[in-house]
Amino acid sequence: MSQIINFKKIKESAITLSQTTESDRNIFLQSLSQEIILNKEKIFVANERDLQKAEDKKSAPEFIERLIIDQKGIDQLVAKLTSIIRLKSGLGEIIEKKIKKDGLILKKVRVPLGVLMVIYEARPEVTIDVAGLCVKSGNVAILKGGSEALETNKILFKCVQSAFKKSGLPENIVTFIESANRNITNDILKRHDMIDLVIARGGYEMVKAVMASSKIPVLAHAAGGARMYVDKSADLKMAERILVNAKTTKPAACNSLDTILVHQEIAEKFIPQITKAMLLKKVIVKLVMDWDKETLGLVVGIKIVKDIKEAVEFIHKHTKGHTEGIISKDTNSINYFTKSVDAATLFINASTRLHDGYVFGLGSEMGISTSKLHARGPVGLKELTTYKWQIYGKGNIRKK
């Protein structure tokens, strides 16, 4: 274990990081952006090796899509880091302040969570997202990426290490586990004495396994997939535009559309319209399917419901608590939907593909949490902080 993770140095680096200014941490982010640009050809070569391995294993197209880092991906990483630099971490801000009659001053102050372990599959860009968000929010991170993206992750982590050197910060602020040995990961998941929070980002089976093995609190994002209800009052042209966008812009994304629920009064007109629009985008449209399965591809289900109450009942039965939506012009229907449906984020007359930390103005995200404790929805800078009370006195003592 000591050869894999040096917890002593990690704790030391956490103390060093706690003494840095926002400007210090932004210098690291700027250096990391530069390193990514300077090393992009190496990133492409490494990524090609990962893609070739995935193709040799005959991995699903939607899985391979998640592995890709091309020029557009590099541009997005740099844009995210730039966005994080512009944001305020909030560290040290006084969330609440009280002054007691005896002069005692109580301050609730925003602070980092501490040491985070982040476990993720595919999506090598997560390596940079996590490094950027953790450093900006004052957290130390231990990363365990999936073996399917190992070559890309190794190059990206070298960029992180180089940025630490150039910015004068300890390299142990972010640690990357290269080993695919699950026993090592399971052992680390028992170190509740050293790690404050585990963030699990991946498929349902992986997240379930992490939660079963961990003795550390887990912030989880498992299955996604969205349902959208088209109300009888909906603007059908707008509905078509929203639904096509929600399904086709990135079918393998966790905020992609899986099911369209259509009010029976507009079904005869709207179903042929939306079916034609989907078929033009090469989407397979099904009237019968496994409503619980996240499609992660160019497949969408359509179901007719008699009214909004039946739509909400259907969503309650099949939701993953991730992303749900309604298209309607009726205020009563919208209010019923928003009060009744329980999910991390609800979309009203907008595409579910907007469910993203970068879009929300969070700079980037660690993932989308479907938990109800601590953080829900996109996990950004503020969601990576907690608070502690600081009490200032002048010799104050308790009298009874």
TIKOL-75553 format. One line per 8 residues: number of its first residue (from 1); their letters; for each residue z, y, x of N, C-alpha, C. Coordinates in pm, whole numbers. Example, Ala and Ser with C-alpha at 12.3 -4.5 7.8 and 13.67 -1.06 7.14 Angstrom:
2
1) as) 780 -569 1319 780 -450 1230 780 -330 1320 | 708 -225 1285 714 -106 1367 787 3 1290 $
# end
This chain:
400
1) msqiinfk) 0 -120 82 0 0 0 0 126 86 | 82 125 194 91 245 277 -41 278 342 | -127 176 364 -258 201 425 -354 262 324 | -327 244 197 -414 299 94 -369 438 52 | -241 450 18 -187 576 -29 -65 615 53 | -70 731 115 44 781 190 118 882 101 | 214 830 22 282 915 -74 364 1025 -6 | 414 998 113 492 1100 185 405 1223 211 $
9) kikesait) 283 1200 262 194 1312 290 146 1379 161 | 129 1299 56 89 1355 -72 195 1451 -124 | 322 1409 -116 431 1496 -160 439 1622 -74 | 416 1606 55 417 1722 145 305 1820 110 | 188 1765 79 74 1851 44 98 1921 -89 | 172 1855 -180 205 1918 -309 292 2041 -287 | 385 2032 -192 471 2147 -161 388 2260 -99 | 298 2222 -9 210 2323 52 125 2392 -53 $
17) lsqttesd) 68 2312 -143 -18 2366 -248 60 2461 -339 | 188 2430 -363 269 2513 -451 293 2653 -394 | 274 2667 -264 296 2797 -199 168 2879 -187 | 56 2825 -233 -71 2897 -220 -88 2998 -333 | -176 3094 -309 -210 3193 -411 -336 3148 -484 | -364 3215 -594 -488 3188 -667 -609 3212 -577 | -601 3313 -493 -709 3345 -400 -730 3231 -300 | -621 3174 -250 -631 3061 -156 -706 2944 -221 $
25) rniflqsl) -670 2917 -344 -731 2802 -414 -877 2830 -448 | -909 2955 -475 -1048 2991 -502 -1135 2978 -377 | -1077 3004 -261 -1152 2986 -135 -1193 2840 -120 | -1103 2749 -155 -1139 2606 -152 -1255 2578 -247 | -1250 2631 -368 -1356 2607 -466 -1491 2661 -417 | -1487 2779 -353 -1609 2836 -297 -1663 2747 -185 | -1573 2699 -100 -1615 2609 9 -1673 2480 -46 | -1613 2428 -152 -1663 2304 -212 -1803 2324 -270 $
33) sqeiilnk) -1827 2436 -334 -1961 2466 -384 -2063 2466 -271 | -2027 2530 -160 -2118 2536 -45 -2144 2398 13 | -2038 2316 21 -2054 2180 75 -2147 2096 -11 | -2136 2110 -140 -2224 2034 -231 -2369 2073 -210 | -2393 2204 -197 -2531 2251 -175 -2583 2203 -39 | -2500 2214 64 -2541 2174 199 -2569 2024 210 | -2497 1944 132 -2508 1799 142 -2583 1734 26 | -2660 1813 -46 -2722 1758 -166 -2820 1645 -136 $
41) ekifvane) -2891 1651 -22 -2985 1543 9 -2909 1413 36 | -2796 1421 103 -2713 1302 125 -2660 1248 -8 | -2626 1339 -98 -2580 1298 -231 -2691 1224 -305 | -2812 1277 -298 -2926 1212 -365 -2951 1072 -310 | -2946 1058 -179 -2970 927 -116 -2863 827 -159 | -2738 869 -155 -2628 781 -196 -2640 745 -344 | -2676 843 -424 -2691 819 -568 -2804 721 -596 | -2910 730 -518 -3022 636 -535 -2978 494 -507 $
49) rdlqkaed) -2889 476 -409 -2838 341 -380 -2756 287 -498 | -2674 374 -557 -2596 332 -674 -2687 299 -792 | -2789 380 -813 -2883 356 -923 -2958 225 -903 | -2996 197 -777 -3068 74 -749 -2981 -48 -777 | -2854 -40 -739 -2761 -150 -767 -2748 -172 -918 | -2739 -62 -992 -2726 -72 -1138 -2851 -135 -1200 | -2968 -96 -1148 -3093 -153 -1200 -3106 -300 -1164 | -3061 -336 -1043 -3065 -476 -1002 -2976 -563 -1091 $
57) kksapefi) -2866 -504 -1139 -2775 -576 -1228 -2822 -571 -1374 | -2938 -504 -1395 -2993 -488 -1529 -2894 -418 -1623 | -2831 -315 -1571 -2737 -236 -1651 -2811 -164 -1764 | -2740 -135 -1871 -2800 -69 -1987 -2849 71 -1949 | -2959 117 -2011 -3014 250 -1979 -2913 362 -1994 | -2828 354 -2100 -2730 460 -2120 -2625 462 -2010 | -2596 344 -1952 -2502 337 -1840 -2565 399 -1716 | -2690 367 -1690 -2760 422 -1573 -2771 574 -1584 $
65) erliidqk) -2792 623 -1706 -2802 768 -1726 -2676 840 -1681 | -2561 776 -1700 -2434 838 -1663 -2414 843 -1511 | -2489 762 -1438 -2474 757 -1293 -2555 865 -1221 | -2654 918 -1287 -2752 1004 -1219 -2694 1139 -1178 | -2717 1173 -1052 -2697 1311 -1005 -2827 1356 -939 | -2898 1447 -1007 -3023 1502 -956 -3002 1651 -930 | -3110 1725 -910 -3096 1869 -882 -3025 1941 -996 | -3057 1901 -1119 -2990 1961 -1234 -2840 1933 -1227 $
73) gidqlvak) -2805 1811 -1186 -2663 1775 -1174 -2592 1858 -1068 | -2660 1880 -954 -2603 1963 -848 -2580 2105 -899 | -2680 2158 -968 -2668 2294 -1023 -2551 2305 -1120 | -2532 2200 -1201 -2423 2201 -1298 -2287 2196 -1228 | -2277 2116 -1122 -2151 2109 -1047 -2115 2245 -987 | -2213 2309 -928 -2190 2441 -868 -2153 2543 -976 | -2222 2536 -1090 -2193 2628 -1201 -2051 2608 -1254 | -2009 2483 -1263 -1872 2455 -1310 -1768 2510 -1214 $
81) ltsiirlk) -1789 2488 -1085 -1695 2538 -985 -1688 2690 -988 | -1804 2752 -1004 -1809 2899 -1013 -1732 2947 -1135 | -1747 2872 -1245 -1677 2907 -1368 -1526 2894 -1352 | -1482 2788 -1283 -1339 2767 -1260 -1281 2881 -1175 | -1359 2925 -1076 -1313 3036 -990 -1282 3159 -1075 | -1364 3185 -1176 -1348 3306 -1258 -1226 3299 -1349 | -1182 3177 -1379 -1069 3160 -1472 -935 3184 -1403 | -835 3218 -1482 -699 3229 -1433 -627 3096 -1461 $
89) sglgeiie) -559 3045 -1361 -489 2918 -1379 -366 2932 -1468 | -308 3050 -1469 -187 3073 -1548 -60 3033 -1475 | -74 2977 -1354 45 2934 -1280 138 3052 -1254 | 265 3031 -1278 364 3135 -1254 383 3233 -1368 | 297 3224 -1472 312 3318 -1583 438 3284 -1664 | 500 3386 -1717 620 3368 -1798 576 3345 -1943 | 593 3222 -1990 553 3186 -2126 651 3244 -2227 | 777 3247 -2188 883 3296 -2278 996 3354 -2194 $
97) kkikkdgl) 1057 3459 -2244 1169 3520 -2171 1278 3563 -2269 | 1402 3534 -2233 1516 3574 -2315 1622 3637 -2226 | 1689 3737 -2278 1802 3798 -2207 1925 3785 -2298 | 2024 3711 -2251 2145 3688 -2329 2239 3809 -2320 | 2336 3813 -2410 2430 3925 -2413 2511 3937 -2284 | 2535 3823 -2219 2613 3826 -2094 2528 3858 -1972 | 2399 3895 -1995 2310 3932 -1885 2229 3817 -1828 | 2254 3694 -1875 2179 3578 -1826 2032 3591 -1868 $
105) ilkkvrvp) 1944 3573 -1771 1799 3584 -1797 1737 3445 -1794 | 1669 3408 -1902 1604 3277 -1913 1452 3296 -1916 | 1384 3230 -1824 1238 3239 -1818 1177 3100 -1827 | 1079 3085 -1915 1000 2961 -1923 870 2988 -1847 | 851 2919 -1735 743 2952 -1641 640 2838 -1633 | 513 2874 -1636 406 2773 -1627 395 2719 -1485 | 393 2584 -1473 385 2518 -1342 289 2399 -1349 | 244 2347 -1235 157 2228 -1236 230 2105 -1290 $
113) lgvlmviy) 154 2007 -1333 213 1879 -1375 269 1804 -1255 | 202 1813 -1139 252 1748 -1018 147 1662 -950 | 171 1531 -948 77 1437 -887 7 1359 -1000 | -125 1366 -1003 -203 1300 -1106 -284 1186 -1047 | -295 1077 -1121 -389 972 -1084 -498 971 -1191 | -623 982 -1148 -735 988 -1242 -825 868 -1218 | -840 787 -1322 -922 665 -1315 -1042 685 -1405 | -1162 662 -1350 -1282 690 -1429 -1394 592 -1392 $
121) earpevti) -1488 578 -1485 -1603 490 -1465 -1731 574 -1459 | -1831 520 -1385 -1962 587 -1376 -1941 736 -1348 | -2024 823 -1403 -2012 968 -1395 -1952 1019 -1262 | -2023 1010 -1151 -1967 1054 -1022 -1932 1203 -1019 | -1991 1283 -1109 -1957 1425 -1109 -1809 1449 -1140 | -1743 1348 -1198 -1601 1361 -1229 -1521 1383 -1100 | -1566 1327 -989 -1497 1345 -861 -1482 1494 -828 | -1588 1570 -850 -1584 1713 -822 -1509 1788 -931 $
129) dvaglcvk) -1531 1751 -1057 -1458 1816 -1167 -1307 1805 -1146 | -1261 1685 -1111 -1118 1661 -1094 -1064 1739 -974 | -1136 1732 -862 -1090 1804 -742 -1078 1953 -770 | -1179 2009 -835 -1178 2152 -864 -1067 2192 -958 | -1054 2120 -1069 -952 2153 -1168 -810 2133 -1114 | -791 2022 -1039 -657 1994 -987 -612 2099 -887 | -697 2132 -794 -657 2232 -693 -632 2368 -760 | -721 2409 -849 -703 2538 -916 -572 2543 -995 $
137) sgnvailk) -536 2430 -1058 -414 2425 -1140 -290 2384 -1059 | -306 2370 -926 -192 2343 -840 -145 2199 -839 | -230 2106 -885 -194 1965 -890 -254 1887 -774 | -183 1784 -731 -234 1689 -633 -296 1573 -710 | -405 1515 -658 -477 1411 -732 -506 1288 -648 | -493 1173 -712 -537 1045 -656 -651 997 -745 | -769 977 -685 -887 942 -762 -925 796 -744 | -957 731 -857 -1011 595 -853 -1136 590 -940 $
145) ggsealet) -1251 610 -873 -1377 603 -944 -1426 459 -956 | -1523 438 -1042 -1578 304 -1061 -1662 259 -943 | -1664 129 -918 -1742 74 -806 -1891 98 -824 | -1935 115 -948 -2077 135 -974 -2129 267 -917 | -2040 364 -891 -2081 493 -836 -2018 517 -699 | -1980 411 -631 -1902 423 -507 -1974 503 -399 | -2103 475 -376 -2174 543 -267 -2182 693 -292 | -2210 731 -416 -2216 874 -450 -2079 937 -438 $
153) nkilfkcv) -1978 868 -488 -1842 922 -484 -1794 944 -340 | -1831 854 -250 -1787 867 -111 -1844 995 -48 | -1971 1025 -75 -2031 1147 -21 -1968 1270 -85 | -1945 1265 -215 -1883 1379 -284 -1741 1402 -232 | -1670 1294 -204 -1534 1309 -152 -1535 1367 -11 | -1636 1333 69 -1650 1395 201 -1669 1546 188 | -1741 1587 84 -1758 1731 58 -1622 1795 28 | -1540 1724 -49 -1406 1773 -82 -1321 1787 44 $
161) qsafkksg) -1324 1684 129 -1245 1687 252 -1289 1801 344 | -1420 1818 356 -1472 1926 440 -1430 2063 386 | -1430 2077 253 -1389 2204 192 -1241 2232 219 | -1158 2128 220 -1016 2146 253 -1002 2199 396 | -1077 2139 488 -1069 2182 628 -1110 2329 642 | -1219 2365 577 -1271 2502 591 -1180 2604 525 | -1107 2562 420 -1021 2656 349 -877 2653 398 | -847 2562 494 -714 2556 553 -609 2488 467 $
169) lpenivtf) -652 2407 371 -558 2335 286 -547 2189 331 | -433 2121 307 -417 1982 349 -515 1888 278 | -574 1796 353 -669 1702 294 -604 1610 193 | -474 1585 206 -405 1491 117 -382 1546 -23 | -426 1667 -49 -417 1720 -186 -499 1632 -280 | -611 1582 -232 -692 1487 -310 -714 1362 -228 | -681 1247 -284 -699 1117 -220 -796 1035 -302 | -887 967 -234 -986 883 -302 -967 737 -263 $
177) iesanrni) -956 650 -361 -939 506 -338 -1076 440 -341 | -1120 388 -228 -1251 323 -222 -1246 177 -266 | -1134 113 -248 -1125 -31 -275 -1148 -62 -422 | -1221 -172 -446 -1243 -220 -582 -1139 -323 -624 | -1042 -346 -538 -936 -444 -567 -846 -391 -679 | -848 -457 -794 -770 -410 -908 -620 -421 -885 | -580 -512 -798 -437 -527 -769 -381 -400 -706 | -464 -335 -622 -420 -211 -559 -398 -104 -666 $
185) tndilkrh) -494 -92 -757 -482 5 -866 -361 -26 -952 | -343 -152 -987 -229 -191 -1071 -95 -162 -1004 | -91 -181 -872 32 -149 -798 63 0 -802 | -41 81 -785 -22 226 -789 24 271 -928 | -27 204 -1031 10 240 -1169 157 213 -1200 | 225 146 -1110 368 122 -1128 454 227 -1058 | 390 319 -983 464 416 -903 501 541 -985 | 580 519 -1089 625 631 -1171 720 722 -1095 $
193) dmidlvia) 768 674 -981 855 756 -898 775 858 -817 | 646 838 -805 562 925 -723 451 996 -801 | 411 940 -913 299 994 -990 349 1040 -1126 | 305 1159 -1168 356 1218 -1292 272 1186 -1414 | 142 1169 -1396 55 1144 -1511 -70 1069 -1466 | -113 974 -1548 -240 903 -1527 -339 953 -1632 | -459 987 -1589 -566 1023 -1681 -672 914 -1672 | -698 848 -1784 -795 738 -1789 -920 785 -1863 $
201) rggyemvk) -1033 775 -1796 -1158 823 -1855 -1264 715 -1837 | -1298 649 -1946 -1397 543 -1937 -1409 466 -2067 | -1463 346 -2059 -1481 263 -2177 -1349 213 -2232 | -1355 165 -2355 -1235 122 -2425 -1159 14 -2350 | -1230 -84 -2295 -1164 -195 -2225 -1091 -145 -2101 | -1154 -54 -2027 -1089 0 -1908 -964 79 -1944 | -976 164 -2043 -861 246 -2084 -747 158 -2134 | -781 57 -2212 -680 -35 -2264 -608 -106 -2150 $
209) avmasski) -683 -146 -2049 -623 -215 -1933 -530 -122 -1856 | -571 4 -1840 -487 101 -1769 -356 122 -1845 | -365 140 -1974 -246 165 -2055 -152 45 -2054 | -209 -76 -2047 -127 -197 -2044 -55 -214 -1910 | -118 -167 -1801 -63 -187 -1666 29 -75 -1620 | 13 43 -1678 80 161 -1624 225 174 -1668 | 310 213 -1573 448 251 -1602 461 404 -1602 | 345 468 -1591 337 614 -1587 274 660 -1718 $
217) pvlahaag) 315 773 -1774 248 823 -1895 97 834 -1874 | 19 794 -1977 -127 793 -1966 -186 889 -2069 | -272 978 -2021 -351 1064 -2108 -488 999 -2117 | -524 951 -2238 -640 863 -2247 -754 922 -2329 | -872 892 -2285 -992 913 -2364 -1066 781 -2364 | -1067 716 -2479 -1135 586 -2490 -1270 607 -2558 | -1291 541 -2671 -1420 548 -2740 -1443 686 -2802 | -1567 727 -2806 -1605 852 -2871 -1699 823 -2985 $
225) garmyvdk) -1803 902 -2995 -1898 886 -3105 -1855 970 -3224 | -1953 1035 -3289 -1921 1129 -3397 -1988 1089 -3528 | -1924 1131 -3637 -1981 1121 -3770 -1997 1263 -3823 | -2106 1288 -3895 -2125 1419 -3958 -2159 1400 -4105 | -2087 1473 -4190 -2110 1469 -4334 -2199 1585 -4374 | -2308 1555 -4445 -2399 1658 -4496 -2368 1676 -4644 | -2307 1787 -4677 -2263 1816 -4813 -2383 1854 -4901 | -2365 1843 -5031 -2473 1878 -5124 -2510 2025 -5115 $
233) sadlkmae) -2419 2109 -5064 -2445 2253 -5052 -2512 2291 -4920 | -2535 2195 -4832 -2583 2224 -4697 -2721 2286 -4694 | -2744 2371 -4596 -2878 2420 -4563 -2947 2305 -4490 | -3046 2243 -4554 -3102 2118 -4501 -3185 2140 -4375 | -3247 2256 -4360 -3318 2285 -4235 -3219 2296 -4120 | -3108 2365 -4144 -3006 2377 -4042 -2945 2240 -4012 | -2924 2161 -4116 -2867 2027 -4099 -2956 1942 -4010 | -3086 1948 -4033 -3180 1871 -3951 -3171 1913 -3804 $
241) rilvnakt) -3169 2043 -3780 -3163 2094 -3642 -3034 2050 -3573 | -2923 2059 -3644 -2793 2022 -3587 -2788 1872 -3557 | -2830 1790 -3653 -2819 1645 -3639 -2910 1591 -3528 | -3032 1644 -3519 -3123 1600 -3413 -3065 1637 -3277 | -3011 1756 -3266 -2947 1799 -3141 -2829 1709 -3107 | -2746 1679 -3207 -2626 1599 -3184 -2658 1456 -3142 | -2776 1408 -3179 -2813 1270 -3146 -2895 1260 -3018 | -2984 1356 -2994 -3088 1333 -2893 -3069 1406 -2760 $
249) tkpaacns) -2984 1509 -2753 -2975 1584 -2627 -2913 1501 -2515 | -2819 1413 -2548 -2763 1320 -2449 -2702 1203 -2527 | -2785 1106 -2563 -2739 996 -2650 -2622 916 -2596 | -2608 911 -2463 -2500 830 -2403 -2368 906 -2393 | -2366 1031 -2438 -2243 1111 -2427 -2142 1070 -2534 | -2014 1095 -2503 -1907 1058 -2596 -1906 1145 -2721 | -1974 1261 -2717 -1979 1349 -2833 -2110 1337 -2910 | -2186 1232 -2879 -2314 1209 -2946 -2292 1156 -3087 $
257) ldtilvhq) -2387 1186 -3174 -2380 1148 -3316 -2406 999 -3335 | -2319 931 -3410 -2338 790 -3443 -2377 769 -3589 | -2317 847 -3680 -2337 824 -3823 -2358 954 -3898 | -2456 954 -3990 -2479 1066 -4080 -2438 1023 -4221 | -2346 1097 -4280 -2303 1072 -4418 -2369 1175 -4507 | -2441 1129 -4610 -2520 1219 -4694 -2471 1214 -4838 | -2444 1330 -4896 -2403 1338 -5037 -2516 1283 -5125 | -2479 1204 -5224 -2578 1133 -5306 -2675 1228 -5379 $
265) eiaekfip) -2630 1349 -5410 -2716 1442 -5484 -2833 1496 -5402 | -2823 1488 -5269 -2933 1536 -5184 -3000 1422 -5108 | -2952 1299 -5129 -3000 1185 -5051 -3150 1162 -5065 | -3201 1171 -5186 -3343 1142 -5211 -3433 1239 -5134 | -3391 1363 -5122 -3470 1463 -5050 -3442 1461 -4900 | -3314 1452 -4862 -3278 1474 -4722 -3297 1350 -4634 | -3273 1231 -4685 -3284 1113 -4599 -3425 1095 -4544 | -3533 1107 -4626 -3668 1100 -4566 -3691 1211 -4462 $
273) qitkamll) -3637 1330 -4489 -3654 1443 -4397 -3589 1416 -4263 | -3463 1373 -4264 -3393 1352 -4137 -3442 1226 -4067 | -3485 1126 -4145 -3539 1003 -4084 -3666 1035 -4006 | -3755 1114 -4067 -3880 1153 -4001 -3850 1230 -3873 | -3754 1323 -3880 -3720 1405 -3763 -3662 1318 -3651 | -3581 1220 -3686 -3523 1131 -3585 -3629 1040 -3524 | -3717 987 -3607 -3821 898 -3557 -3914 970 -3459 | -3938 1099 -3483 -4021 1177 -3391 -3956 1187 -3253 $
281) kkvivklv) -3825 1173 -3248 -3750 1176 -3122 -3719 1035 -3071 | -3787 935 -3131 -3772 794 -3090 -3633 737 -3120 | -3566 794 -3221 -3435 744 -3262 -3452 634 -3366 | -3386 522 -3347 -3385 414 -3446 -3285 450 -3554 | -3331 450 -3679 -3246 486 -3793 -3210 359 -3870 | -3079 340 -3892 -3032 221 -3963 -2951 260 -4085 | -2973 185 -4195 -2894 206 -4316 -2778 108 -4323 | -2784 4 -4242 -2674 -92 -4230 -2648 -115 -4082 $
289) mdwdketl) -2524 -98 -4039 -2491 -117 -3898 -2341 -138 -3882 | -2299 -162 -3760 -2156 -171 -3730 -2104 -29 -3719 | -2037 18 -3825 -1994 158 -3831 -1883 191 -3731 | -1820 89 -3674 -1712 111 -3578 -1762 120 -3434 | -1886 82 -3410 -1936 74 -3273 -1994 207 -3227 | -1954 248 -3107 -2011 366 -3043 -2150 329 -2994 | -2255 395 -3042 -2393 350 -3013 -2436 378 -2870 | -2403 499 -2817 -2437 536 -2679 -2585 524 -2648 $
297) glvvgiki) -2668 543 -2748 -2813 533 -2728 -2887 596 -2844 | -3018 578 -2847 -3102 638 -2950 -3101 556 -3078 | -2983 544 -3135 -2962 474 -3262 -2867 558 -3346 | -2898 573 -3476 -2808 646 -3565 -2805 575 -3700 | -2690 575 -3763 -2675 516 -3896 -2670 624 -4002 | -2726 593 -4120 -2720 686 -4234 -2655 613 -4351 | -2557 679 -4414 -2488 620 -4528 -2475 724 -4639 | -2506 683 -4760 -2493 771 -4877 -2350 762 -4930 $
305) vkdikeav) -2290 877 -4958 -2156 881 -5018 -2163 964 -5146 | -2075 932 -5241 -2083 999 -5371 -2030 1143 -5367 | -1934 1170 -5275 -1879 1304 -5265 -1802 1319 -5134 | -1744 1435 -5114 -1674 1461 -4988 -1553 1371 -4972 | -1487 1335 -5082 -1370 1248 -5072 -1408 1112 -5015 | -1521 1058 -5059 -1566 930 -5005 -1606 945 -4858 | -1665 1060 -4824 -1701 1085 -4684 -1577 1087 -4595 | -1473 1154 -4641 -1349 1162 -4563 -1284 1025 -4552 $
313) efihkhtk) -1286 948 -4660 -1231 812 -4656 -1305 726 -4553 | -1438 739 -4549 -1520 665 -4452 -1482 706 -4310 | -1468 836 -4288 -1432 885 -4154 -1294 834 -4115 | -1198 839 -4207 -1064 789 -4178 -1068 643 -4133 | -1157 567 -4193 -1165 424 -4164 -1230 397 -4028 | -1326 481 -3988 -1407 450 -3871 -1393 549 -3754 | -1317 655 -3771 -1306 755 -3664 -1235 700 -3542 | -1271 754 -3425 -1199 725 -3300 -1106 842 -3266 $
321) ghtegiis) -1097 939 -3358 -1012 1054 -3334 -1067 1151 -3231 | -1197 1142 -3206 -1261 1219 -3099 -1335 1341 -3154 | -1442 1319 -3228 -1528 1426 -3275 -1581 1395 -3415 | -1563 1486 -3509 -1616 1469 -3644 -1670 1603 -3692 | -1765 1600 -3790 -1824 1726 -3833 -1869 1728 -3977 | -1891 1850 -4027 -1942 1872 -4163 -2047 1981 -4159 | -2151 1963 -4242 -2252 2068 -4261 -2246 2105 -4408 | -2206 2228 -4436 -2181 2270 -4574 -2179 2421 -4584 $
329) kdtnsiny) -2213 2472 -4703 -2198 2615 -4731 -2084 2641 -4828 | -2022 2533 -4873 -1916 2543 -4973 -1779 2553 -4906 | -1710 2664 -4930 -1580 2688 -4866 -1478 2582 -4904 | -1477 2540 -5030 -1381 2440 -5075 -1403 2307 -5003 | -1530 2269 -4986 -1561 2143 -4917 -1518 2152 -4771 | -1546 2265 -4707 -1509 2283 -4567 -1357 2278 -4551 | -1285 2346 -4640 -1139 2346 -4632 -1083 2206 -4653 | -1140 2132 -4749 -1092 1995 -4774 -1114 1908 -4650 $
337) ftksvdaa) -1230 1924 -4588 -1266 1846 -4470 -1173 1879 -4354 | -1154 2007 -4324 -1075 2045 -4207 -927 2011 -4223 | -878 2011 -4347 -738 1975 -4371 -716 1825 -4374 | -821 1748 -4407 -805 1604 -4429 -843 1519 -4309 | -940 1563 -4231 -990 1480 -4121 -907 1504 -3996 | -865 1395 -3933 -780 1402 -3814 -860 1360 -3691 | -896 1457 -3609 -969 1429 -3484 -937 1539 -3384 | -966 1514 -3257 -936 1612 -3153 -1007 1744 -3180 $
345) tlfinast) -1134 1737 -3224 -1210 1858 -3255 -1300 1832 -3375 | -1305 1929 -3467 -1392 1924 -3584 -1500 2031 -3568 | -1624 1997 -3607 -1735 2091 -3599 -1785 2123 -3738 | -1790 2251 -3769 -1835 2297 -3900 -1965 2372 -3880 | -2075 2314 -3930 -2208 2375 -3917 -2245 2399 -3770 | -2211 2304 -3686 -2244 2312 -3544 -2256 2171 -3487 | -2334 2157 -3381 -2358 2026 -3320 -2234 1972 -3251 | -2209 1844 -3267 -2096 1778 -3200 -2113 1776 -3049 $
353) rlhdgyvf) -2234 1797 -2999 -2258 1799 -2854 -2192 1919 -2787 | -2142 2012 -2869 -2071 2126 -2814 -1927 2092 -2774 | -1886 1968 -2800 -1749 1926 -2766 -1742 1898 -2616 | -1712 2002 -2540 -1718 1994 -2394 -1636 2107 -2336 | -1558 2078 -2233 -1473 2178 -2172 -1548 2297 -2117 | -1665 2273 -2058 -1744 2382 -2001 -1791 2475 -2113 | -1838 2415 -2225 -1883 2494 -2339 -1766 2573 -2399 | -1648 2514 -2400 -1530 2580 -2457 -1477 2694 -2368 $
361) glgsemgi) -1538 2712 -2252 -1492 2818 -2162 -1375 2777 -2077 | -1357 2644 -2058 -1247 2594 -1976 -1288 2573 -1831 | -1411 2607 -1798 -1461 2590 -1661 -1519 2452 -1640 | -1443 2353 -1674 -1483 2213 -1665 -1380 2135 -1745 | -1378 2005 -1732 -1277 1927 -1802 -1247 1799 -1726 | -1129 1747 -1748 -1091 1617 -1692 -1133 1505 -1786 | -1182 1540 -1900 -1217 1446 -2005 -1173 1504 -2138 | -1197 1430 -2244 -1156 1473 -2377 -1047 1379 -2425 $
369) stsklhar) -931 1436 -2449 -816 1355 -2489 -811 1336 -2639 | -789 1212 -2682 -768 1185 -2824 -619 1165 -2853 | -537 1196 -2754 -392 1187 -2772 -345 1303 -2858 | -221 1292 -2909 -162 1402 -2985 -46 1465 -2912 | -11 1410 -2797 99 1463 -2718 45 1532 -2593 | 95 1648 -2564 64 1728 -2445 -74 1794 -2454 | -181 1715 -2463 -314 1774 -2463 -404 1701 -2561 | -490 1776 -2630 -584 1717 -2725 -717 1789 -2713 $
377) gpvglkel) -827 1714 -2714 -958 1774 -2693 -987 1788 -2545 | -1077 1880 -2507 -1110 1896 -2364 -986 1933 -2282 | -967 1860 -2171 -851 1883 -2085 -893 1973 -1970 | -854 2099 -1979 -889 2197 -1877 -768 2241 -1796 | -774 2362 -1741 -669 2411 -1652 -532 2415 -1720 | -523 2478 -1837 -394 2493 -1903 -335 2359 -1943 | -423 2263 -1976 -376 2129 -2015 -324 2050 -1895 | -349 2100 -1774 -298 2035 -1652 -170 2102 -1602 $
385) ttykwqiy) -109 2181 -1689 16 2247 -1654 126 2208 -1753 | 249 2233 -1711 365 2220 -1798 450 2345 -1774 | 578 2338 -1800 662 2453 -1772 799 2408 -1723 | 869 2498 -1661 1009 2473 -1628 1087 2600 -1656 | 1213 2583 -1692 1300 2697 -1717 1359 2745 -1585 | 1362 2875 -1568 1430 2937 -1455 1535 3031 -1512 | 1661 3008 -1473 1773 3084 -1527 1833 3173 -1419 | 1835 3303 -1443 1886 3400 -1345 2017 3461 -1394 $
393) gkgnirkk) 2119 3450 -1312 2249 3504 -1347 2308 3588 -1237 | 2429 3643 -1265 2506 3720 -1166 2649 3665 -1167 | 2657 3537 -1128 2787 3474 -1128 2828 3420 -1263 | 2732 3408 -1357 2762 3360 -1492 2815 3217 -1489 | 2917 3191 -1570 2970 3056 -1584 2985 3024 -1732 | 2995 2895 -1763 3015 2854 -1902 3166 2857 -1932 | 3203 2920 -2042 3344 2938 -2075 3399 2828 -2167 | 3313 2763 -2241 3359 2654 -2327 3245 2560 -2359 $
# end
